[in-house]
Amino acid sequence: MTRPKTQSDEQVLENAVRLMHEHGPEALTFERLAKACGLSGATLVQRFGNKTRLKQRTLLHAWDGLDDRTRTLADSVPKTPAGAIELLVALSQGYGGIEAYAEGLLVLREDLRDPVLRTRGAAWKTALCKALAACFAATPTPPRDIGLLMASHWQGSLLWWSFDPAVEVATYIEDSLSRFVATITTAAAREP
């Protein structure tokens, strides 16, 4: 008879995500995870197999969380350009300060190295762009590819903020996206 799990895989993976974000991807070892979650290293090896599989499962779990958060935010914001800005500002608040953002870039590197994780990233991009585009559906002349354009501007703004994080990330992103939306909607209205 097998022993009942004292912690679900999801609980263990939450600890693994935290380790990666706080100390970088290389910090995710069975030994460190065992200390973080209180299970033995042998138990973790039995559940996850090897370090490569543990890292992939951890990052897939993180993508699940981002998918859920994006969906929840997309459902809660007004379907207006201001709602699209609100959605991206809310997603930006998950980055925290500059140190957390920098560690997040190291985690992103791991996503880019793994084809399975790249596929998850591409699926998230598609869902996010669709949610952003829905916020422009009622505008008289929705700009073509507005979801992708806005998501791209958001990611670029995050990167530029990181070089000079003098203001809170949410403030920087909201200002940048507001100027972007004003510019692009004005240009779209002028098109014949």
C-alpha positions as CSV (number, residue, x, y, z in Angstrom):
1,M,0.0,0.0,0.0
2,T,1.4,3.4,-1.0
3,R,1.7,6.2,1.6
4,P,-0.6,9.2,1.0
5,K,1.2,12.3,-0.2
6,T,1.7,14.9,2.5
7,Q,2.1,17.5,-0.3
8,S,0.5,17.5,-3.7
9,D,2.7,17.9,-6.8
10,E,1.3,21.4,-7.2
11,Q,2.4,22.4,-3.7
12,V,5.9,21.1,-4.4
13,L,6.0,22.8,-7.7
14,E,5.0,26.1,-6.1
15,N,8.1,25.8,-3.9
16,A,10.2,25.0,-7.0
17,V,8.8,28.1,-8.8
18,R,9.7,30.2,-5.8
19,L,13.2,28.8,-5.6
20,M,13.8,29.5,-9.3
21,H,12.5,33.1,-9.1
22,E,14.3,33.9,-5.9
23,H,17.7,32.3,-6.7
24,G,17.7,31.6,-10.4
25,P,17.1,28.4,-12.4
26,E,20.3,26.7,-11.3
27,A,19.1,26.9,-7.7
28,L,16.5,24.3,-8.5
29,T,18.1,21.1,-7.2
30,F,16.4,18.1,-5.5
31,E,18.4,19.0,-2.3
32,R,17.3,22.6,-2.2
33,L,13.7,21.7,-3.1
34,A,13.7,19.0,-0.4
35,K,14.7,21.7,2.2
36,A,12.1,24.1,0.9
37,C,9.1,21.8,0.9
38,G,10.1,19.4,3.7
39,L,10.1,16.2,1.6
40,S,13.1,13.9,1.1
41,G,15.2,14.2,-2.0
42,A,14.4,10.5,-2.7
43,T,10.7,11.3,-2.7
44,L,11.2,14.1,-5.1
45,V,13.3,12.0,-7.4
46,Q,10.6,9.4,-7.3
47,R,7.9,12.0,-8.3
48,F,9.9,13.9,-10.9
49,G,12.6,11.6,-12.2
50,N,15.5,13.9,-12.9
51,K,16.5,17.6,-12.7
52,T,15.5,18.2,-16.4
53,R,12.0,16.8,-15.9
54,L,11.7,18.7,-12.6
55,K,12.6,22.0,-14.2
56,Q,10.2,21.4,-17.1
57,R,7.3,20.4,-14.8
58,T,8.1,23.5,-12.6
59,L,8.0,25.8,-15.6
60,L,4.8,24.2,-17.0
61,H,3.2,24.8,-13.6
62,A,4.3,28.4,-13.8
63,W,2.7,28.7,-17.3
64,D,-0.5,27.2,-15.9
65,G,-0.6,29.9,-13.3
66,L,0.1,32.7,-15.9
67,D,-2.6,31.3,-18.1
68,D,-5.1,31.3,-15.2
69,R,-4.1,34.8,-14.2
70,T,-4.3,36.1,-17.7
71,R,-7.8,34.5,-18.2
72,T,-9.1,35.9,-14.9
73,L,-7.8,39.4,-15.6
74,A,-9.1,39.3,-19.2
75,D,-12.6,38.3,-17.9
76,S,-12.6,41.1,-15.3
77,V,-11.4,44.2,-17.3
78,P,-13.8,46.3,-19.3
79,K,-13.7,45.5,-23.0
80,T,-12.2,48.9,-23.9
81,P,-8.7,50.2,-24.7
82,A,-8.4,51.3,-21.1
83,G,-9.3,47.7,-20.1
84,A,-6.5,46.4,-22.3
85,I,-4.1,48.8,-20.5
86,E,-5.5,47.7,-17.1
87,L,-4.9,44.0,-18.0
88,L,-1.3,44.6,-18.9
89,V,-0.6,46.8,-15.9
90,A,-2.0,44.1,-13.7
91,L,0.2,41.5,-15.4
92,S,3.2,43.8,-14.9
93,Q,2.7,43.9,-11.1
94,G,3.7,40.3,-11.0
95,Y,7.2,41.2,-11.9
96,G,7.9,43.1,-8.7
97,G,11.1,45.2,-8.6
98,I,14.1,45.2,-10.8
99,E,15.8,42.2,-9.0
100,A,12.7,40.0,-9.4
101,Y,12.4,41.1,-13.0
102,A,16.1,40.2,-13.7
103,E,15.7,36.8,-12.1
104,G,12.6,36.3,-14.2
105,L,14.7,36.9,-17.4
106,L,16.9,34.0,-16.3
107,V,13.8,31.8,-15.9
108,L,12.6,33.0,-19.3
109,R,15.9,31.7,-20.8
110,E,14.9,28.2,-19.6
111,D,11.6,28.5,-21.3
112,L,13.3,29.5,-24.6
113,R,15.7,26.5,-24.4
114,D,12.9,23.9,-24.2
115,P,10.6,23.3,-27.2
116,V,7.7,22.2,-25.0
117,L,8.0,25.4,-22.9
118,R,8.3,27.6,-26.1
119,T,5.1,26.1,-27.3
120,R,3.4,27.1,-24.0
121,G,4.8,30.6,-24.4
122,A,3.4,30.8,-28.0
123,A,0.0,29.6,-26.8
124,W,0.0,32.3,-24.1
125,K,0.9,35.0,-26.6
126,T,-2.0,33.9,-28.8
127,A,-4.4,34.0,-25.9
128,L,-3.1,37.3,-24.6
129,C,-3.3,39.0,-28.0
130,K,-6.8,37.7,-28.5
131,A,-7.8,39.2,-25.1
132,L,-6.2,42.5,-25.9
133,A,-7.9,42.6,-29.3
134,A,-11.3,42.0,-27.7
135,C,-10.8,45.2,-25.8
136,F,-10.7,47.1,-29.0
137,A,-13.6,45.3,-30.8
138,A,-16.1,48.2,-30.1
139,T,-13.8,51.0,-31.3
140,P,-14.8,52.4,-34.7
141,T,-11.7,51.3,-36.5
142,P,-9.8,48.7,-34.5
143,P,-6.1,48.9,-35.5
144,R,-5.0,45.8,-37.4
145,D,-3.2,43.3,-35.2
146,I,-3.7,45.5,-32.1
147,G,-3.4,42.6,-29.7
148,L,0.1,41.7,-30.9
149,L,1.1,45.3,-31.3
150,M,0.1,46.1,-27.8
151,A,1.6,43.0,-26.2
152,S,4.9,43.7,-28.1
153,H,4.9,47.3,-26.9
154,W,4.2,46.1,-23.3
155,Q,7.2,43.7,-23.4
156,G,9.4,46.3,-24.9
157,S,8.3,48.8,-22.2
158,L,9.2,46.3,-19.5
159,L,12.7,45.9,-20.9
160,W,13.2,49.7,-21.2
161,W,11.9,50.2,-17.6
162,S,14.5,47.6,-16.4
163,F,17.4,49.8,-17.5
164,D,16.2,52.7,-15.5
165,P,13.7,51.5,-12.8
166,A,13.3,55.0,-11.2
167,V,9.5,54.6,-11.0
168,E,7.4,51.6,-10.0
169,V,6.9,49.3,-13.0
170,A,3.1,49.6,-13.0
171,T,3.3,53.4,-13.3
172,Y,5.9,53.2,-16.1
173,I,3.9,50.6,-18.0
174,E,0.5,52.4,-17.6
175,D,2.0,55.7,-18.9
176,S,3.8,54.0,-21.8
177,L,0.7,52.0,-22.9
178,S,-1.6,55.0,-22.5
179,R,0.7,57.0,-24.9
180,F,0.9,54.0,-27.3
181,V,-2.9,53.5,-27.4
182,A,-3.5,57.2,-28.0
183,T,-1.0,57.2,-30.8
184,I,-2.2,54.1,-32.5
185,T,-5.9,54.8,-32.2
186,T,-5.4,58.3,-33.6
187,A,-3.5,56.9,-36.5
188,A,-6.1,54.1,-37.1
189,A,-8.9,56.7,-37.2
190,R,-7.1,58.7,-39.9
191,E,-6.8,55.7,-42.2
192,P,-9.2,55.7,-45.2
